Each structure stands twice: as structure tokens, then as C-alpha cells.
Amino acid sequence: MTANLRKVALVGGSGQLGPYLLKALQADPAFEVTVVSRQSSTASFPPNTSIVRVSDSYQKNEFLDVFKGQDAVVLSLNFPAEQQHHNMLVDASVEAGVKRLIPSIWSGRLDIPEVRQIFPLAASKAGLLEYVKFKEGSAPGWSYTAVVCGPFHDLCVRTNFYDMDPRSHSATIWDDGNAKFSVTTHDTIGLAVTKILRKPSETANRTVYISSFETSMNELLAAYKSATGVPEWKVTHGDVEQGIKEAQEVITSSENFMDRMQAIGRLGLLVGLKEGLGGDFVAEGLSDNELLELPRNDVTETVMKLLNV
Ligand SMILES: NC(=O)c1ccc[n+]([C@@H]2O[C@H](COP(=O)([O-])OP(=O)(O)OC[C@H]3O[C@@H](n4cnc5c(N)ncnc54)[C@H](OP(=O)(O)O)[C@@H]3O)[C@@H](O)[C@H]2O)c1
């Protein structure tokens, strides 16, 4: 029998992704959403949002209280909180009788050993997902859905993680620039969460793969040229293997936080581009876009929108 997942607790409804999850859940009359936010959080939420405050130290007993009576829990946590509290939140969802947990995954592929070897963030996410999977069957009615969405398109455009700089009109094209990879917009991730909760049977106890479109460095460059109205860009060519080595070195040895963040973003991109690592979910036959009836987006239109042109 299909469970009716109506009451949803969203932990981490602010930050980069959280507001889009909240917007989509609030826009769908099927759901009644409660945001769980830290006492010290300065995040603001839309008027009439139901908010429960928890201590900054994220105590399990508080979450047990908050999760009781909730049908679903969605986690979208910042990195240190994820490392420290994710397993406890999984346990609390099981013990409180929640029916569906959407864990704080929101990443690229985690199922390929080489991806986990190359990219420490993927290894860390895979560890979180292992624990979630381990809980399957531990309480009647509890289930999970993990979301793999590739790079956040909005973030990549806004922070130059694609190595395309619309101010200096300069770009790096990796290898021949033709490798396709899946990316997803924040809006589509939000919509996907509502569709997952509306299709609990089809999405139970597995990873769903979503994307707004499959693109390549060459396509992205054409989109940026069109969006900026500048046809001539300064293009540097890079080798994916070499780029991976350099990014790994920065992550392990740099003392500069911003350099490390940029290297993590680059590694996320390169792991999606590297041949054989399955960055194109549609070509790999993994895509759940049709099941979840997700819209397809146009790369140029989205780049223009995100660059405000
Ligand atoms: N695929 C990609 O390209 C990509 C890119 C970025 C992020 N992600 C993933 O998306 C998810 C959300 O990331 P995000 O960047 O949106 O997260 P974020 O902005 O860093 O934080 C999300 C929320 O975590 C809550 N939080 C709990 N403890 C916290 C603490 N000690 N310090 C700060 N915030 C704390 C906050 O909610 P309150 O303030 O309401 O308590 C915050 O708004 C993560 O799983 C991340 O790995 C994926």
C-alpha cells in the first residue's frame, strides 16, 4: 500500500539548497512543512513558515520530539553538521516512526569506487549513505530515498565552478570539451523532492538520479558567449587527469580556505567529466527524470537567467 506522506520536517531549510526545497514543498498543497532550525541561526523564512528551533548542539532527544508525527524528514545540512550529526538524525528518524528519510546527499555518483578514491567529498557522502542503507529494515515502515543530482548548476554559474568567467571572458576547456555530464538546478532539486514524496513506492530504499540537462564544456562555453554577447573568449585548455592531481594537491596542502573550496568545486566538476566515471546519468541509463516528471532546461536560458542578462 502506498504511504501518504503529508507532514514533512526539513532540517536545514536555509543555506544554498534549503530555500529551494522549502519553496517547492510549500508550493505543493499535498505537504505540511516544518522547518527545523538552530536557535542561533540568523536564517529568515517566508511568512507563515512553521519553524521549530533546536539547540545548536543538535541533541537527539530534541529531534525525536520534532520528528514524532512527521511522515517524512528531509536533511540539507552544512558540511560540518553533516559530519557530526547525520547518523544521529538517521537514527532519530527511525526511532520516531518517520516513513521516509531523504538524507543529506545531493551529490554526484557515489557508487563508483574510483569516484570515491579521487574525490574525498564523495567518499564522505558514500559513508553517510552506507549508514542510511544499513538502517533499512530496522523499523517497520521506515525507508529512504537518496538524491544524486550532479553539480548544482546555479552554484557552478554563480561561483565560476565551471571555470567560465563572464567578467574576464576567459574559460578553461577540459580535454576536448565534449564529455557530457548531468547537472541540476536548485528549482528542479526542490521539485524532485516533492515528486519523490508523491511516489513513495517507486522511490523507496534507493538512490534516485536526476538532472535538469546533460551538457559539456563546449556547450557551456557557447551558452556563456551567447549570454554575455561576447563571441571571442580567451580559452585555456586543460587535461582532466592533470587537473584532478592539481586540485587534490590544493585540497591536501593549501592553507587558504577559498583555494581549497575552489579546488573541491573543480574536483567535483572533473570527476563528472572524466571518462568512465558515469557523469552523464541519462547515457548511463540511470535517470529518474521521467519517473519524477521533471522538466528539461535549456543550458543557454539558465546561464542567462543566473547571470541576470
Ligand atoms: N552537488 C553540488 O554541487 C552541491 C553543492 C553544494 C552543496 N551540496 C550539498 O547540498 C546540501 C546542502 O548544502 P548547502 O550548501 O545548502 O549547506 P549550507 O548552506 O552550508 O547549510 C545548510 C543548513 O545547515 C544548517 N546547519 C546545521 N548546523 C549548522 C552549523 N553548525 N553551521 C551552519 N549551518 C548549520 C543551517 O540551517 P539553520 O541555519 O536553519 O539551522 C544551514 O542553513 C549538502 O548535503 C551539500 O553537501 C551539493
The ligand as a Tripos MOL2 file, in Angstrom:
@<TRIPOS>MOLECULE
LIG
   48    52     1     0     0
SMALL
NO_CHARGES

@<TRIPOS>ATOM
      1 N1         26.0130   18.8230   -5.7580 N.am      1 LIG1
      2 C1         26.5310   20.0130   -5.5100 C.2       1 LIG1
      3 O1         27.0700   20.7010   -6.4020 O.2       1 LIG1
      4 C2         26.4450   20.5990   -4.1230 C.ar      1 LIG1
      5 C3         26.9050   21.8860   -3.8790 C.ar      1 LIG1
      6 C4         26.7640   22.4210   -2.6090 C.ar      1 LIG1
      7 C5         26.1710   21.6780   -1.5970 C.ar      1 LIG1
      8 N2         25.7530   20.4100   -1.8620 N.ar      1 LIG1
      9 C6         25.0830   19.6130   -0.8060 C.3       1 LIG1
     10 O2         23.8070   20.1880   -0.5090 O.3       1 LIG1
     11 C7         23.4980   20.0400    0.8830 C.3       1 LIG1
     12 C8         23.2120   21.4100    1.4770 C.3       1 LIG1
     13 O3         24.3580   22.2140    1.2850 O.3       1 LIG1
     14 P1         24.2890   23.8080    1.4520 P.3       1 LIG1
     15 O4         25.4860   24.3450    0.7610 O.co2     1 LIG1
     16 O5         22.9240   24.2960    1.1050 O.co2     1 LIG1
     17 O6         24.5140   23.8800    3.0290 O.3       1 LIG1
     18 P2         24.7880   25.1570    3.8980 P.3       1 LIG1
     19 O7         24.2350   26.3590    3.1980 O.co2     1 LIG1
     20 O8         26.2190   25.2040    4.3100 O.co2     1 LIG1
     21 O9         23.9380   24.8190    5.2260 O.3       1 LIG1
     22 C9         22.6440   24.2890    5.1840 C.3       1 LIG1
     23 C10        21.9820   24.4470    6.5370 C.3       1 LIG1
     24 O10        22.5920   23.6260    7.5370 O.3       1 LIG1
     25 C11        22.1040   24.0790    8.7970 C.3       1 LIG1
     26 N3         23.1480   23.9080    9.8320 N.ar      1 LIG1
     27 C12        23.1300   22.9920   10.8090 C.ar      1 LIG1
     28 N4         24.2060   23.0970   11.5920 N.ar      1 LIG1
     29 C13        24.9280   24.1130   11.1340 C.ar      1 LIG1
     30 C14        26.1420   24.7060   11.5410 C.ar      1 LIG1
     31 N5         26.8230   24.2620   12.6030 N.pl3     1 LIG1
     32 N6         26.6040   25.7480   10.8280 N.ar      1 LIG1
     33 C15        25.9350   26.2060    9.7570 C.ar      1 LIG1
     34 N7         24.7570   25.6790    9.3030 N.ar      1 LIG1
     35 C16        24.2600   24.6360   10.0050 C.ar      1 LIG1
     36 C17        21.7280   25.5240    8.6190 C.3       1 LIG1
     37 O11        20.3300   25.6710    8.8650 O.3       1 LIG1
     38 P3         19.7970   26.6640   10.0220 P.3       1 LIG1
     39 O12        20.6170   27.9230    9.9260 O.co2     1 LIG1
     40 O13        18.3690   26.8740    9.6530 O.co2     1 LIG1
     41 O14        19.9850   25.9260   11.2990 O.co2     1 LIG1
     42 C18        22.0960   25.8160    7.1800 C.3       1 LIG1
     43 O15        21.2620   26.7370    6.5580 O.3       1 LIG1
     44 C19        24.7140   19.3290    1.4910 C.3       1 LIG1
     45 O16        24.4440   17.9610    1.5230 O.3       1 LIG1
     46 C20        25.8410   19.6160    0.4990 C.3       1 LIG1
     47 O17        26.8510   18.6380    0.5080 O.3       1 LIG1
     48 C21        25.8630   19.8620   -3.0980 C.ar      1 LIG1
@<TRIPOS>BOND
     1     1     2 1
     2     2     3 2
     3     2     4 1
     4     4     5 ar
     5     4    48 ar
     6     5     6 ar
     7     6     7 ar
     8     7     8 ar
     9     8     9 1
    10     8    48 ar
    11     9    10 1
    12     9    46 1
    13    10    11 1
    14    11    12 1
    15    11    44 1
    16    12    13 1
    17    13    14 1
    18    14    15 2
    19    14    16 1
    20    14    17 1
    21    17    18 1
    22    18    19 2
    23    18    20 1
    24    18    21 1
    25    21    22 1
    26    22    23 1
    27    23    24 1
    28    23    42 1
    29    24    25 1
    30    25    26 1
    31    25    36 1
    32    26    27 ar
    33    26    35 ar
    34    27    28 ar
    35    28    29 ar
    36    29    30 ar
    37    29    35 ar
    38    30    31 1
    39    30    32 ar
    40    32    33 ar
    41    33    34 ar
    42    34    35 ar
    43    36    37 1
    44    36    42 1
    45    37    38 1
    46    38    39 2
    47    38    40 1
    48    38    41 1
    49    42    43 1
    50    44    45 1
    51    44    46 1
    52    46    47 1
@<TRIPOS>SUBSTRUCTURE
     1 LIG1         1 GROUP 0 **** ****
